[in-house]
Amino acid sequence: RNWYMAAIGFPMATYVLVKLLKDGYGWKLAMAVWDKLVSFYADHVSGPVKAIYKELFTRKGREDISDRKARMDAIENLKSMLYSWLDETYPEMSEMEKEQIADGMDMSLIENRKAESIKTIYEINSVVWMSLIEMQFIKKELMNALYAMDELIISNEINLNLAAVTPAVLLVYTFNKMFRFLFYALLKIKQSREETYAYFRLILLDIERLLVMRDNPPLPPPPLGVAVADTNEQQHEFTRPIVLSSYDLGMLMLHIQECRNILWSSRRRFSTQIRRSVSEDLSELAGERGAVSVQQQLQIISRMCRTYPFLKVVSTGVPFDMSRFGNTEV
């Protein structure tokens, strides 16, 4: 039934294979694809997963961009340089004020003094000294910026790694959907989980139709000339519990066997609890646990549709799911 796909796909696949093997293009393409896959795996799977594991389950964190000890040394050196410059330039300033300016790393006095000293060449040594202090201040600011970047990255480490894994997750999800579409829809190799559940529901629908039609049907109208008393007697006999005839029972057993075949062939799509419960219900429906009337069989069908999640369908056509049953997929 898939001959048209083979008739179109086989020549195309042969043509593409010949073109790829000619002049070594196939090998080059395979190597390029392999290198890309290795790089993609390292960037979006291996690296982020290892980083998340290291952060959550080990004491080792990520390596810092900046050297924290060097940052503290730069700050202390800047304070020392400011204090020395203040002690040399403003000897009349109190010690408390010098320490306050040095600890706060206030550069306003240096900027003002440099603007005045640069006007004359006689204070070139003082200008060089103040320039070196400014360079030390710039170094301190750069170290602070790197430290802030470290703190920001550390606080968002998991978010960044999860974002890096997202393309790999989307790619796997896309390939899974494409494979399921080719495997189930186009090739018709096997039924999907939804199709299996739908087929089971259709069989139960046929069983219910059979039972409804045999559940206390009305008597045919009496032929002409039959007494009313005879009709009442037949009506009284008809009120007794109704059971299926041998022909209808055979039809019922065929439907039940189809349901059992689905449970066996697609057992991976049903949990152990559901397989056991459905098998027991099918045995009761077939009368293997004792004689049952048509009314009892209809009640069993109603109980099955009310209990099992794969038999429930919402208005959108999506099967109703209940997590406590723990259905499994292929």
C-alpha positions in Angstrom: 0.0 0.0 0.0 3.1 2.2 0.2 4.3 1.4 -3.3 4.1 5.0 -4.4 6.5 6.1 -1.7 9.0 3.4 -2.7 8.6 4.2 -6.4 9.4 7.9 -5.8 11.8 7.7 -2.8 14.1 4.8 -4.0 15.2 6.5 -7.3 15.6 9.9 -5.5 17.7 8.3 -2.7 19.8 6.4 -5.3 20.5 9.6 -7.2 21.4 11.6 -4.1 23.7 8.7 -2.9 25.6 8.6 -6.3 26.1 12.3 -6.3 27.4 12.3 -2.7 29.8 9.4 -3.3 31.1 11.0 -6.5 34.4 12.9 -6.1 34.4 12.4 -2.3 31.6 14.9 -1.7 29.8 12.5 0.6 32.9 12.1 2.9 33.4 15.8 3.1 29.8 16.4 3.9 29.8 13.7 6.5 32.9 15.1 8.2 31.5 18.6 8.1 28.2 17.4 9.7 30.2 15.4 12.3 32.3 18.4 13.3 29.2 20.5 13.5 27.4 17.9 15.7 30.4 17.6 18.0 30.6 21.4 18.4 26.9 21.7 18.9 27.0 18.9 21.6 29.9 20.6 23.4 28.2 24.1 23.4 24.6 23.2 24.0 24.6 19.9 25.9 27.9 18.8 27.5 29.2 22.2 28.7 25.9 23.5 30.2 25.0 20.2 31.8 28.4 19.9 33.5 28.2 23.5 34.7 24.7 23.0 36.2 25.9 19.8 37.9 29.0 21.5 39.2 27.0 24.4 40.6 24.2 22.3 42.2 26.1 19.2 43.4 29.7 20.2 44.0 31.4 22.9 46.0 33.4 24.1 43.1 31.9 27.1 41.4 32.7 28.6 38.0 36.0 30.2 37.5 36.0 34.0 38.1 36.8 36.4 35.3 38.6 38.7 37.6 41.3 38.1 40.2 39.6 39.2 43.5 42.9 39.4 45.3 44.3 41.7 42.6 41.2 43.9 42.9 41.7 44.3 46.7 45.4 45.0 46.1 44.6 47.7 43.5 42.2 49.4 46.0 44.7 49.4 48.8 47.4 50.7 46.5 45.1 53.5 45.4 44.3 54.5 48.9 48.0 54.5 49.8 48.9 56.6 46.8 46.1 59.1 47.6 47.3 59.4 51.2 50.9 60.0 50.2 49.9 62.6 47.6 47.7 64.4 50.2 50.5 64.3 52.8 52.9 65.8 50.2 50.5 68.4 48.7 48.4 69.4 51.6 50.6 69.1 54.7 48.3 71.4 56.7 45.3 69.0 56.2 44.3 67.1 59.3 45.1 63.3 59.5 41.4 62.5 59.9 40.5 64.3 56.7 43.3 62.7 54.8 42.2 59.3 55.9 38.6 60.1 55.0 39.5 61.2 51.4 41.9 58.2 50.9 39.4 55.7 52.2 36.7 57.2 50.0 39.0 57.3 47.0 37.9 60.8 46.2 39.6 62.1 43.1 38.1 65.6 43.1 41.2 67.3 44.6 43.5 65.6 42.2 41.4 66.7 39.2 41.3 70.3 40.4 45.0 70.4 41.2 45.9 68.8 37.9 43.9 71.3 35.9 45.9 74.1 37.6 49.3 72.4 37.5 49.2 71.5 33.8 49.3 75.2 32.9 53.0 75.5 33.8 55.9 73.2 32.9 57.5 73.7 36.3 55.0 71.3 37.9 55.5 68.5 35.4 56.5 66.0 38.1 53.4 66.7 40.0 51.3 66.2 36.9 53.0 62.9 36.2 52.3 61.8 39.8 48.6 62.7 39.6 48.4 61.0 36.2 49.8 57.8 37.8 47.2 58.0 40.6 44.4 58.5 37.9 45.7 55.4 36.1 45.5 53.5 39.3 42.0 54.7 39.8 41.0 53.6 36.3 42.6 50.2 37.0 40.5 49.9 40.2 37.3 50.8 38.2 38.1 48.1 35.6 38.6 45.5 38.3 35.3 46.6 39.9 33.6 46.2 36.5 35.0 42.7 36.1 33.9 41.8 39.7 30.4 43.1 38.9 30.3 40.9 35.8 31.4 37.9 37.9 28.6 38.5 40.4 26.0 39.0 37.6 27.1 35.8 35.8 27.1 33.8 39.1 23.6 34.9 40.0 22.3 33.9 36.5 24.5 30.9 36.0 21.7 28.3 35.9 19.5 30.6 33.7 22.3 31.0 31.2 23.0 27.3 31.1 19.3 26.4 30.7 19.1 28.9 27.8 22.1 27.2 26.2 20.4 23.8 26.5 17.2 25.1 24.9 18.3 24.7 21.2 19.2 21.1 21.9 15.9 20.4 23.5 14.0 22.0 20.7 16.0 20.1 18.1 15.4 16.7 19.8 11.7 17.6 20.1 11.5 18.4 16.4 13.3 15.3 15.3 11.0 13.2 17.6 7.9 14.7 16.0 9.3 14.2 12.5 10.2 10.6 13.3 6.8 9.9 14.7 5.1 11.5 11.7 7.2 9.4 9.2 6.9 6.2 11.3 3.1 6.4 11.9 1.5 8.7 9.4 3.5 8.1 6.2 5.0 4.7 6.4 2.1 3.2 8.3 4.5 0.8 10.1 2.7 1.0 13.4 -0.1 2.8 15.2 0.6 5.7 17.4 -0.5 5.8 21.0 -3.5 8.1 20.1 -4.5 5.8 17.2 -4.3 2.7 19.5 -6.5 4.3 22.1 -9.0 5.5 19.4 -9.2 2.0 18.0 -9.9 0.6 21.5 -12.7 3.1 22.0 -14.2 2.2 18.6 -14.3 -1.5 19.6 -16.0 -0.6 22.9 -18.5 1.5 20.9 -19.4 -1.5 18.8 -19.9 -3.6 21.9 -22.1 -0.9 23.4 -24.2 -0.7 20.3 -24.7 -4.5 20.3 -25.7 -4.5 24.0 -28.0 -1.5 23.6 -29.9 -3.1 20.8 -30.4 -6.3 22.9 -31.3 -4.5 26.1 -35.1 -5.0 26.6 -36.3 -4.3 23.1 -40.0 -3.8 22.6 -42.2 -6.7 21.6 -43.4 -6.8 18.0 -47.0 -6.0 17.6 -49.3 -9.0 18.1 -50.7 -10.5 14.9 -54.3 -10.2 14.2 -56.6 -12.6 16.1 -54.2 -13.0 19.1 -56.0 -12.5 22.4 -54.9 -9.6 24.7 -54.3 -12.1 27.6 -51.7 -13.9 25.5 -49.9 -10.6 24.7 -49.8 -9.7 28.4 -48.3 -13.1 29.2 -45.6 -12.6 26.7 -44.9 -9.2 28.1 -44.6 -10.7 31.6 -42.1 -13.2 30.3 -40.1 -10.5 28.6 -39.5 -8.7 31.8 -37.1 -11.3 33.0 -33.3 -10.6 32.8 -32.2 -10.6 29.1 -29.0 -12.4 28.0 -27.4 -12.5 24.6 -28.2 -15.2 22.2 -25.4 -17.6 21.0 -25.0 -15.5 17.8 -24.7 -12.2 19.7 -22.4 -13.8 22.3 -20.1 -14.9 19.5 -20.0 -11.3 18.1 -19.3 -10.0 21.6 -16.4 -12.5 22.1 -14.8 -11.4 18.8 -14.9 -7.7 20.0 -13.5 -8.7 23.4 -10.7 -10.7 21.7 -9.8 -7.6 19.7 -9.5 -5.6 22.9 -7.3 -8.2 24.4 -5.1 -8.3 21.3 -4.6 -4.5 21.6 -3.7 -4.9 25.3 -1.1 -7.5 24.4 0.4 -6.1 21.3 0.6 -2.5 22.7 1.2 -3.4 26.3 4.0 -0.8 26.6 1.4 1.9 26.2 -0.7 0.8 29.2 0.5 0.7 32.8 0.5 -2.6 34.6 -2.5 -1.5 36.8 -4.6 -0.6 33.8 -3.8 -3.8 31.9 -4.8 -5.9 34.9 -8.0 -3.9 35.5 -9.1 -3.9 31.9 -8.4 -7.6 31.5 -10.6 -8.2 34.6 -13.4 -6.0 33.1 -13.2 -7.8 29.8 -13.5 -11.2 31.6 -16.6 -10.0 33.5 -18.0 -8.7 30.2 -17.5 -12.0 28.5 -19.2 -13.9 31.4 -16.0 -15.6 32.4 -16.6 -14.6 36.1 -20.2 -15.7 36.1 -23.4 -15.3 34.1 -24.3 -11.7 33.3 -27.3 -10.0 31.8 -27.2 -7.4 29.1 -28.0 -4.7 31.7 -25.0 -5.8 33.7 -22.8 -5.8 30.7 -23.8 -2.2 29.9 -23.0 -1.2 33.4 -19.5 -2.7 33.0 -19.0 -0.7 29.8 -20.1 2.5 31.6 -17.7 1.7 34.4 -14.8 1.3 32.0 -15.5 4.5 30.2 -15.8 6.3 33.5 -12.6 4.9 35.1 -9.8 4.6 32.5 -8.2 7.8 31.2 -7.5 6.6 27.7 -11.2 6.0 27.1 -12.1 9.6 28.0 -12.1 12.2 25.2 -12.6 15.9 25.6 -14.5 18.1 23.1 -11.3 19.0 21.3 -10.5 15.3 20.5 -7.5 15.2 22.8 -7.5 12.1 25.1 -8.2 13.0 28.7 -5.1 12.1 30.9 -4.9 11.3 34.6 -1.4 11.3 36.0 -2.0 8.9 38.8 -2.4 6.0 36.3 1.1 6.6 34.9 0.6 5.7 31.2 3.8 5.0 29.4 4.7 5.6 25.8 6.9 3.8 23.3 
